[in-house]
Amino acid sequence: MKRSIVRLGHPALRSRAEPIAPELLASDELQTLIGELIETLEPRSGSGLAASQVGASHQILVLSPTEGEGIEQPGSKLVVVNPLLEPEHADLVYDWESCLSVPGLKGLVPRYPKVRLRGLNAQGESLDLTLDGPLARLVQHAYDHLNGVVFLDRMRDLKSLAFSEEWGLYLADSSDAA
C-alpha cells in the first residue's frame, strides 16, 4: 500500500525517529512499512524517502541509486535501517536540493561530497558503504529527516530559495552552485 507523504508542518518532520532493535526488523509491521516506503517512492520523482516522511517514527531510509553510483544493483532500492553517517571529506559542496515533503521549492544546500554510511539492510545484515557525489548528498538529506531536519534548515542563504518552475527558468544554468 502506498502511503501519503507528509508535508512541512507535520510534526513527524520535526521529530527524531526511533532506532529499530535488530531482532524486531523481521516483524510483519516493519517489513510492511519497508514495502510501503518502496511503493510510495517508486512513482515519484524523488530519489529517497525517510520513514518520517510518511509519518512513521522509525529509522528507515529508502534510496534509489542510479547507474555509476557505486551500488551493486543500480536501479534497485537501497534500504538502510538505523543509519549512521560519517563525513569522509572535510569541505562542504553547495548544490540544489528539493524535497517531496517541501514540494515546489529548491535551494542551495551545503553537504559533504563523500560520506561513510553504516546500518542494516532490510534483512538485518550489516551495511558499510562509502558514497560520493549525488548519492552522498541524497543520503545526507534523507538522514536529516530522521533527525527532524529539512533541507531549508541547512541553507546558509535563503536568497537561493526558489519555486521549481522559476528555478528552471532563471537559476538552473547559473554557476552559483560551486
C-alpha positions as CSV (number, residue, x, y, z in Angstrom):
1,M,0.0,0.0,0.0
2,K,1.3,3.4,-1.0
3,R,1.4,6.0,1.8
4,S,0.9,9.7,1.7
5,I,4.0,11.9,2.1
6,V,3.6,14.4,4.9
7,R,4.5,18.0,4.2
8,L,6.3,20.7,6.1
9,G,4.2,21.5,9.2
10,H,3.5,17.8,10.1
11,P,5.1,17.0,13.5
12,A,6.8,13.9,12.1
13,L,9.2,16.1,10.1
14,R,10.4,17.8,13.2
15,S,10.8,14.8,15.4
16,R,13.7,12.4,15.8
17,A,12.9,8.9,14.6
18,E,13.5,5.9,16.9
19,P,16.1,3.3,16.2
20,I,14.9,-0.2,15.5
21,A,16.0,-3.2,17.6
22,P,17.6,-5.6,15.0
23,E,15.6,-8.5,16.3
24,L,12.4,-6.6,15.5
25,L,13.3,-5.9,11.9
26,A,11.9,-9.1,10.6
27,S,8.4,-8.3,12.1
28,D,5.5,-8.1,9.8
29,E,4.9,-4.5,10.8
30,L,8.4,-3.3,9.9
31,Q,8.6,-5.4,6.7
32,T,5.3,-4.0,5.6
33,L,6.5,-0.4,6.3
34,I,9.6,-1.0,4.3
35,G,7.5,-2.3,1.4
36,E,5.2,0.7,1.7
37,L,8.2,3.1,1.6
38,I,9.4,1.5,-1.6
39,E,6.0,1.5,-3.1
40,T,5.5,5.2,-2.1
41,L,8.8,6.3,-3.6
42,E,8.6,4.4,-6.9
43,P,6.1,6.5,-8.8
44,R,7.5,9.8,-7.6
45,S,10.4,11.9,-9.0
46,G,12.2,11.7,-5.7
47,S,15.4,9.6,-5.2
48,G,15.0,8.9,-1.5
49,L,12.4,8.6,1.3
50,A,12.7,8.5,5.1
51,A,10.1,6.8,7.2
52,S,9.4,10.1,8.9
53,Q,8.2,11.5,5.6
54,V,5.2,9.1,5.7
55,G,4.6,9.9,9.4
56,A,6.4,6.8,10.8
57,S,8.9,7.3,13.6
58,H,11.4,4.6,12.7
59,Q,15.0,5.0,11.5
60,I,14.5,3.7,7.9
61,L,15.7,5.2,4.6
62,V,14.9,4.0,1.1
63,L,17.2,5.3,-1.6
64,S,17.1,4.9,-5.4
65,P,20.7,4.7,-6.6
66,T,21.4,5.2,-10.3
67,E,24.0,3.7,-12.6
68,G,27.5,4.7,-11.7
69,E,26.8,5.5,-8.0
70,G,28.9,2.6,-6.6
71,I,25.9,0.4,-5.6
72,E,26.0,-3.2,-6.7
73,Q,22.5,-3.2,-8.2
74,P,21.7,0.3,-9.6
75,G,18.0,0.8,-10.2
76,S,17.0,-1.3,-7.2
77,K,16.1,0.3,-3.9
78,L,18.7,0.5,-1.1
79,V,17.0,0.1,2.3
80,V,19.0,1.4,5.3
81,V,17.9,0.8,8.9
82,N,19.4,2.7,11.8
83,P,21.8,4.6,9.5
84,L,25.0,6.3,10.8
85,L,26.8,8.8,8.7
86,E,30.4,10.0,8.9
87,P,31.9,12.6,6.6
88,E,34.8,11.3,4.6
89,H,35.7,14.8,3.3
90,A,36.1,18.0,5.3
91,D,34.9,20.5,2.8
92,L,31.3,21.2,2.0
93,V,29.9,21.5,-1.5
94,Y,26.8,23.5,-2.4
95,D,24.2,22.1,-4.8
96,W,20.5,22.4,-5.4
97,E,18.1,20.3,-3.4
98,S,14.4,19.8,-3.3
99,C,12.2,17.6,-1.2
100,L,9.0,15.6,-1.5
101,S,7.9,17.0,1.9
102,V,8.5,20.6,0.8
103,P,7.0,20.4,-2.7
104,G,7.7,23.0,-5.3
105,L,10.8,24.6,-3.7
106,K,14.5,24.3,-4.4
107,G,17.5,25.8,-2.6
108,L,21.3,25.7,-2.4
109,V,22.4,23.4,0.4
110,P,25.9,22.6,1.7
111,R,26.7,18.9,2.1
112,Y,29.8,16.7,2.4
113,P,30.8,15.3,-1.0
114,K,31.7,11.9,0.4
115,V,30.3,10.0,3.4
116,R,30.5,6.6,5.0
117,L,27.1,5.0,5.6
118,R,26.7,2.2,8.1
119,G,23.5,0.5,9.2
120,L,21.4,-2.6,8.4
121,N,19.7,-3.6,5.3
122,A,16.0,-4.8,5.2
123,Q,17.1,-8.4,6.2
124,G,19.1,-7.1,9.2
125,E,22.5,-7.6,7.5
126,S,25.3,-5.0,8.2
127,L,25.9,-2.3,5.6
128,D,29.1,-0.3,5.3
129,L,29.3,1.8,2.2
130,T,31.3,4.8,1.1
131,L,29.2,7.1,-1.0
132,D,30.1,10.2,-3.0
133,G,28.5,12.7,-5.4
134,P,24.7,12.8,-5.7
135,L,24.2,9.6,-3.7
136,A,26.2,11.1,-0.7
137,R,24.0,14.2,-0.9
138,L,20.8,12.2,-1.1
139,V,21.7,10.0,1.9
140,Q,22.5,13.2,4.0
141,H,19.2,14.8,3.0
142,A,17.3,11.6,3.9
143,Y,19.3,11.1,7.1
144,D,18.4,14.7,8.2
145,H,14.7,13.7,8.0
146,L,15.3,11.1,10.7
147,N,16.6,13.8,12.9
148,G,13.8,16.3,12.4
149,V,15.8,18.5,9.9
150,V,14.7,19.6,6.5
151,F,16.9,21.0,3.7
152,L,15.7,24.5,4.5
153,D,17.4,24.3,7.9
154,R,20.7,23.6,6.2
155,M,20.5,26.5,3.7
156,R,23.0,29.3,4.5
157,D,21.3,31.9,2.4
158,L,17.6,31.9,1.8
159,K,18.1,34.1,-1.3
160,S,18.7,30.9,-3.3
161,L,15.3,29.5,-2.3
162,A,13.1,29.3,-5.4
163,F,10.0,27.7,-6.7
164,S,10.9,24.8,-9.0
165,E,9.4,26.4,-12.1
166,E,11.3,29.7,-11.5
167,W,14.4,27.7,-10.7
168,G,14.1,26.0,-14.1
169,L,13.6,29.3,-15.9
170,Y,16.2,31.5,-14.2
171,L,18.6,29.6,-12.0
172,A,19.2,26.0,-13.4
173,D,22.0,27.1,-15.6
174,S,23.6,29.6,-13.1
175,S,27.0,28.9,-11.8
176,D,26.0,29.7,-8.2
177,A,26.3,26.0,-7.2
178,A,30.0,25.6,-6.8
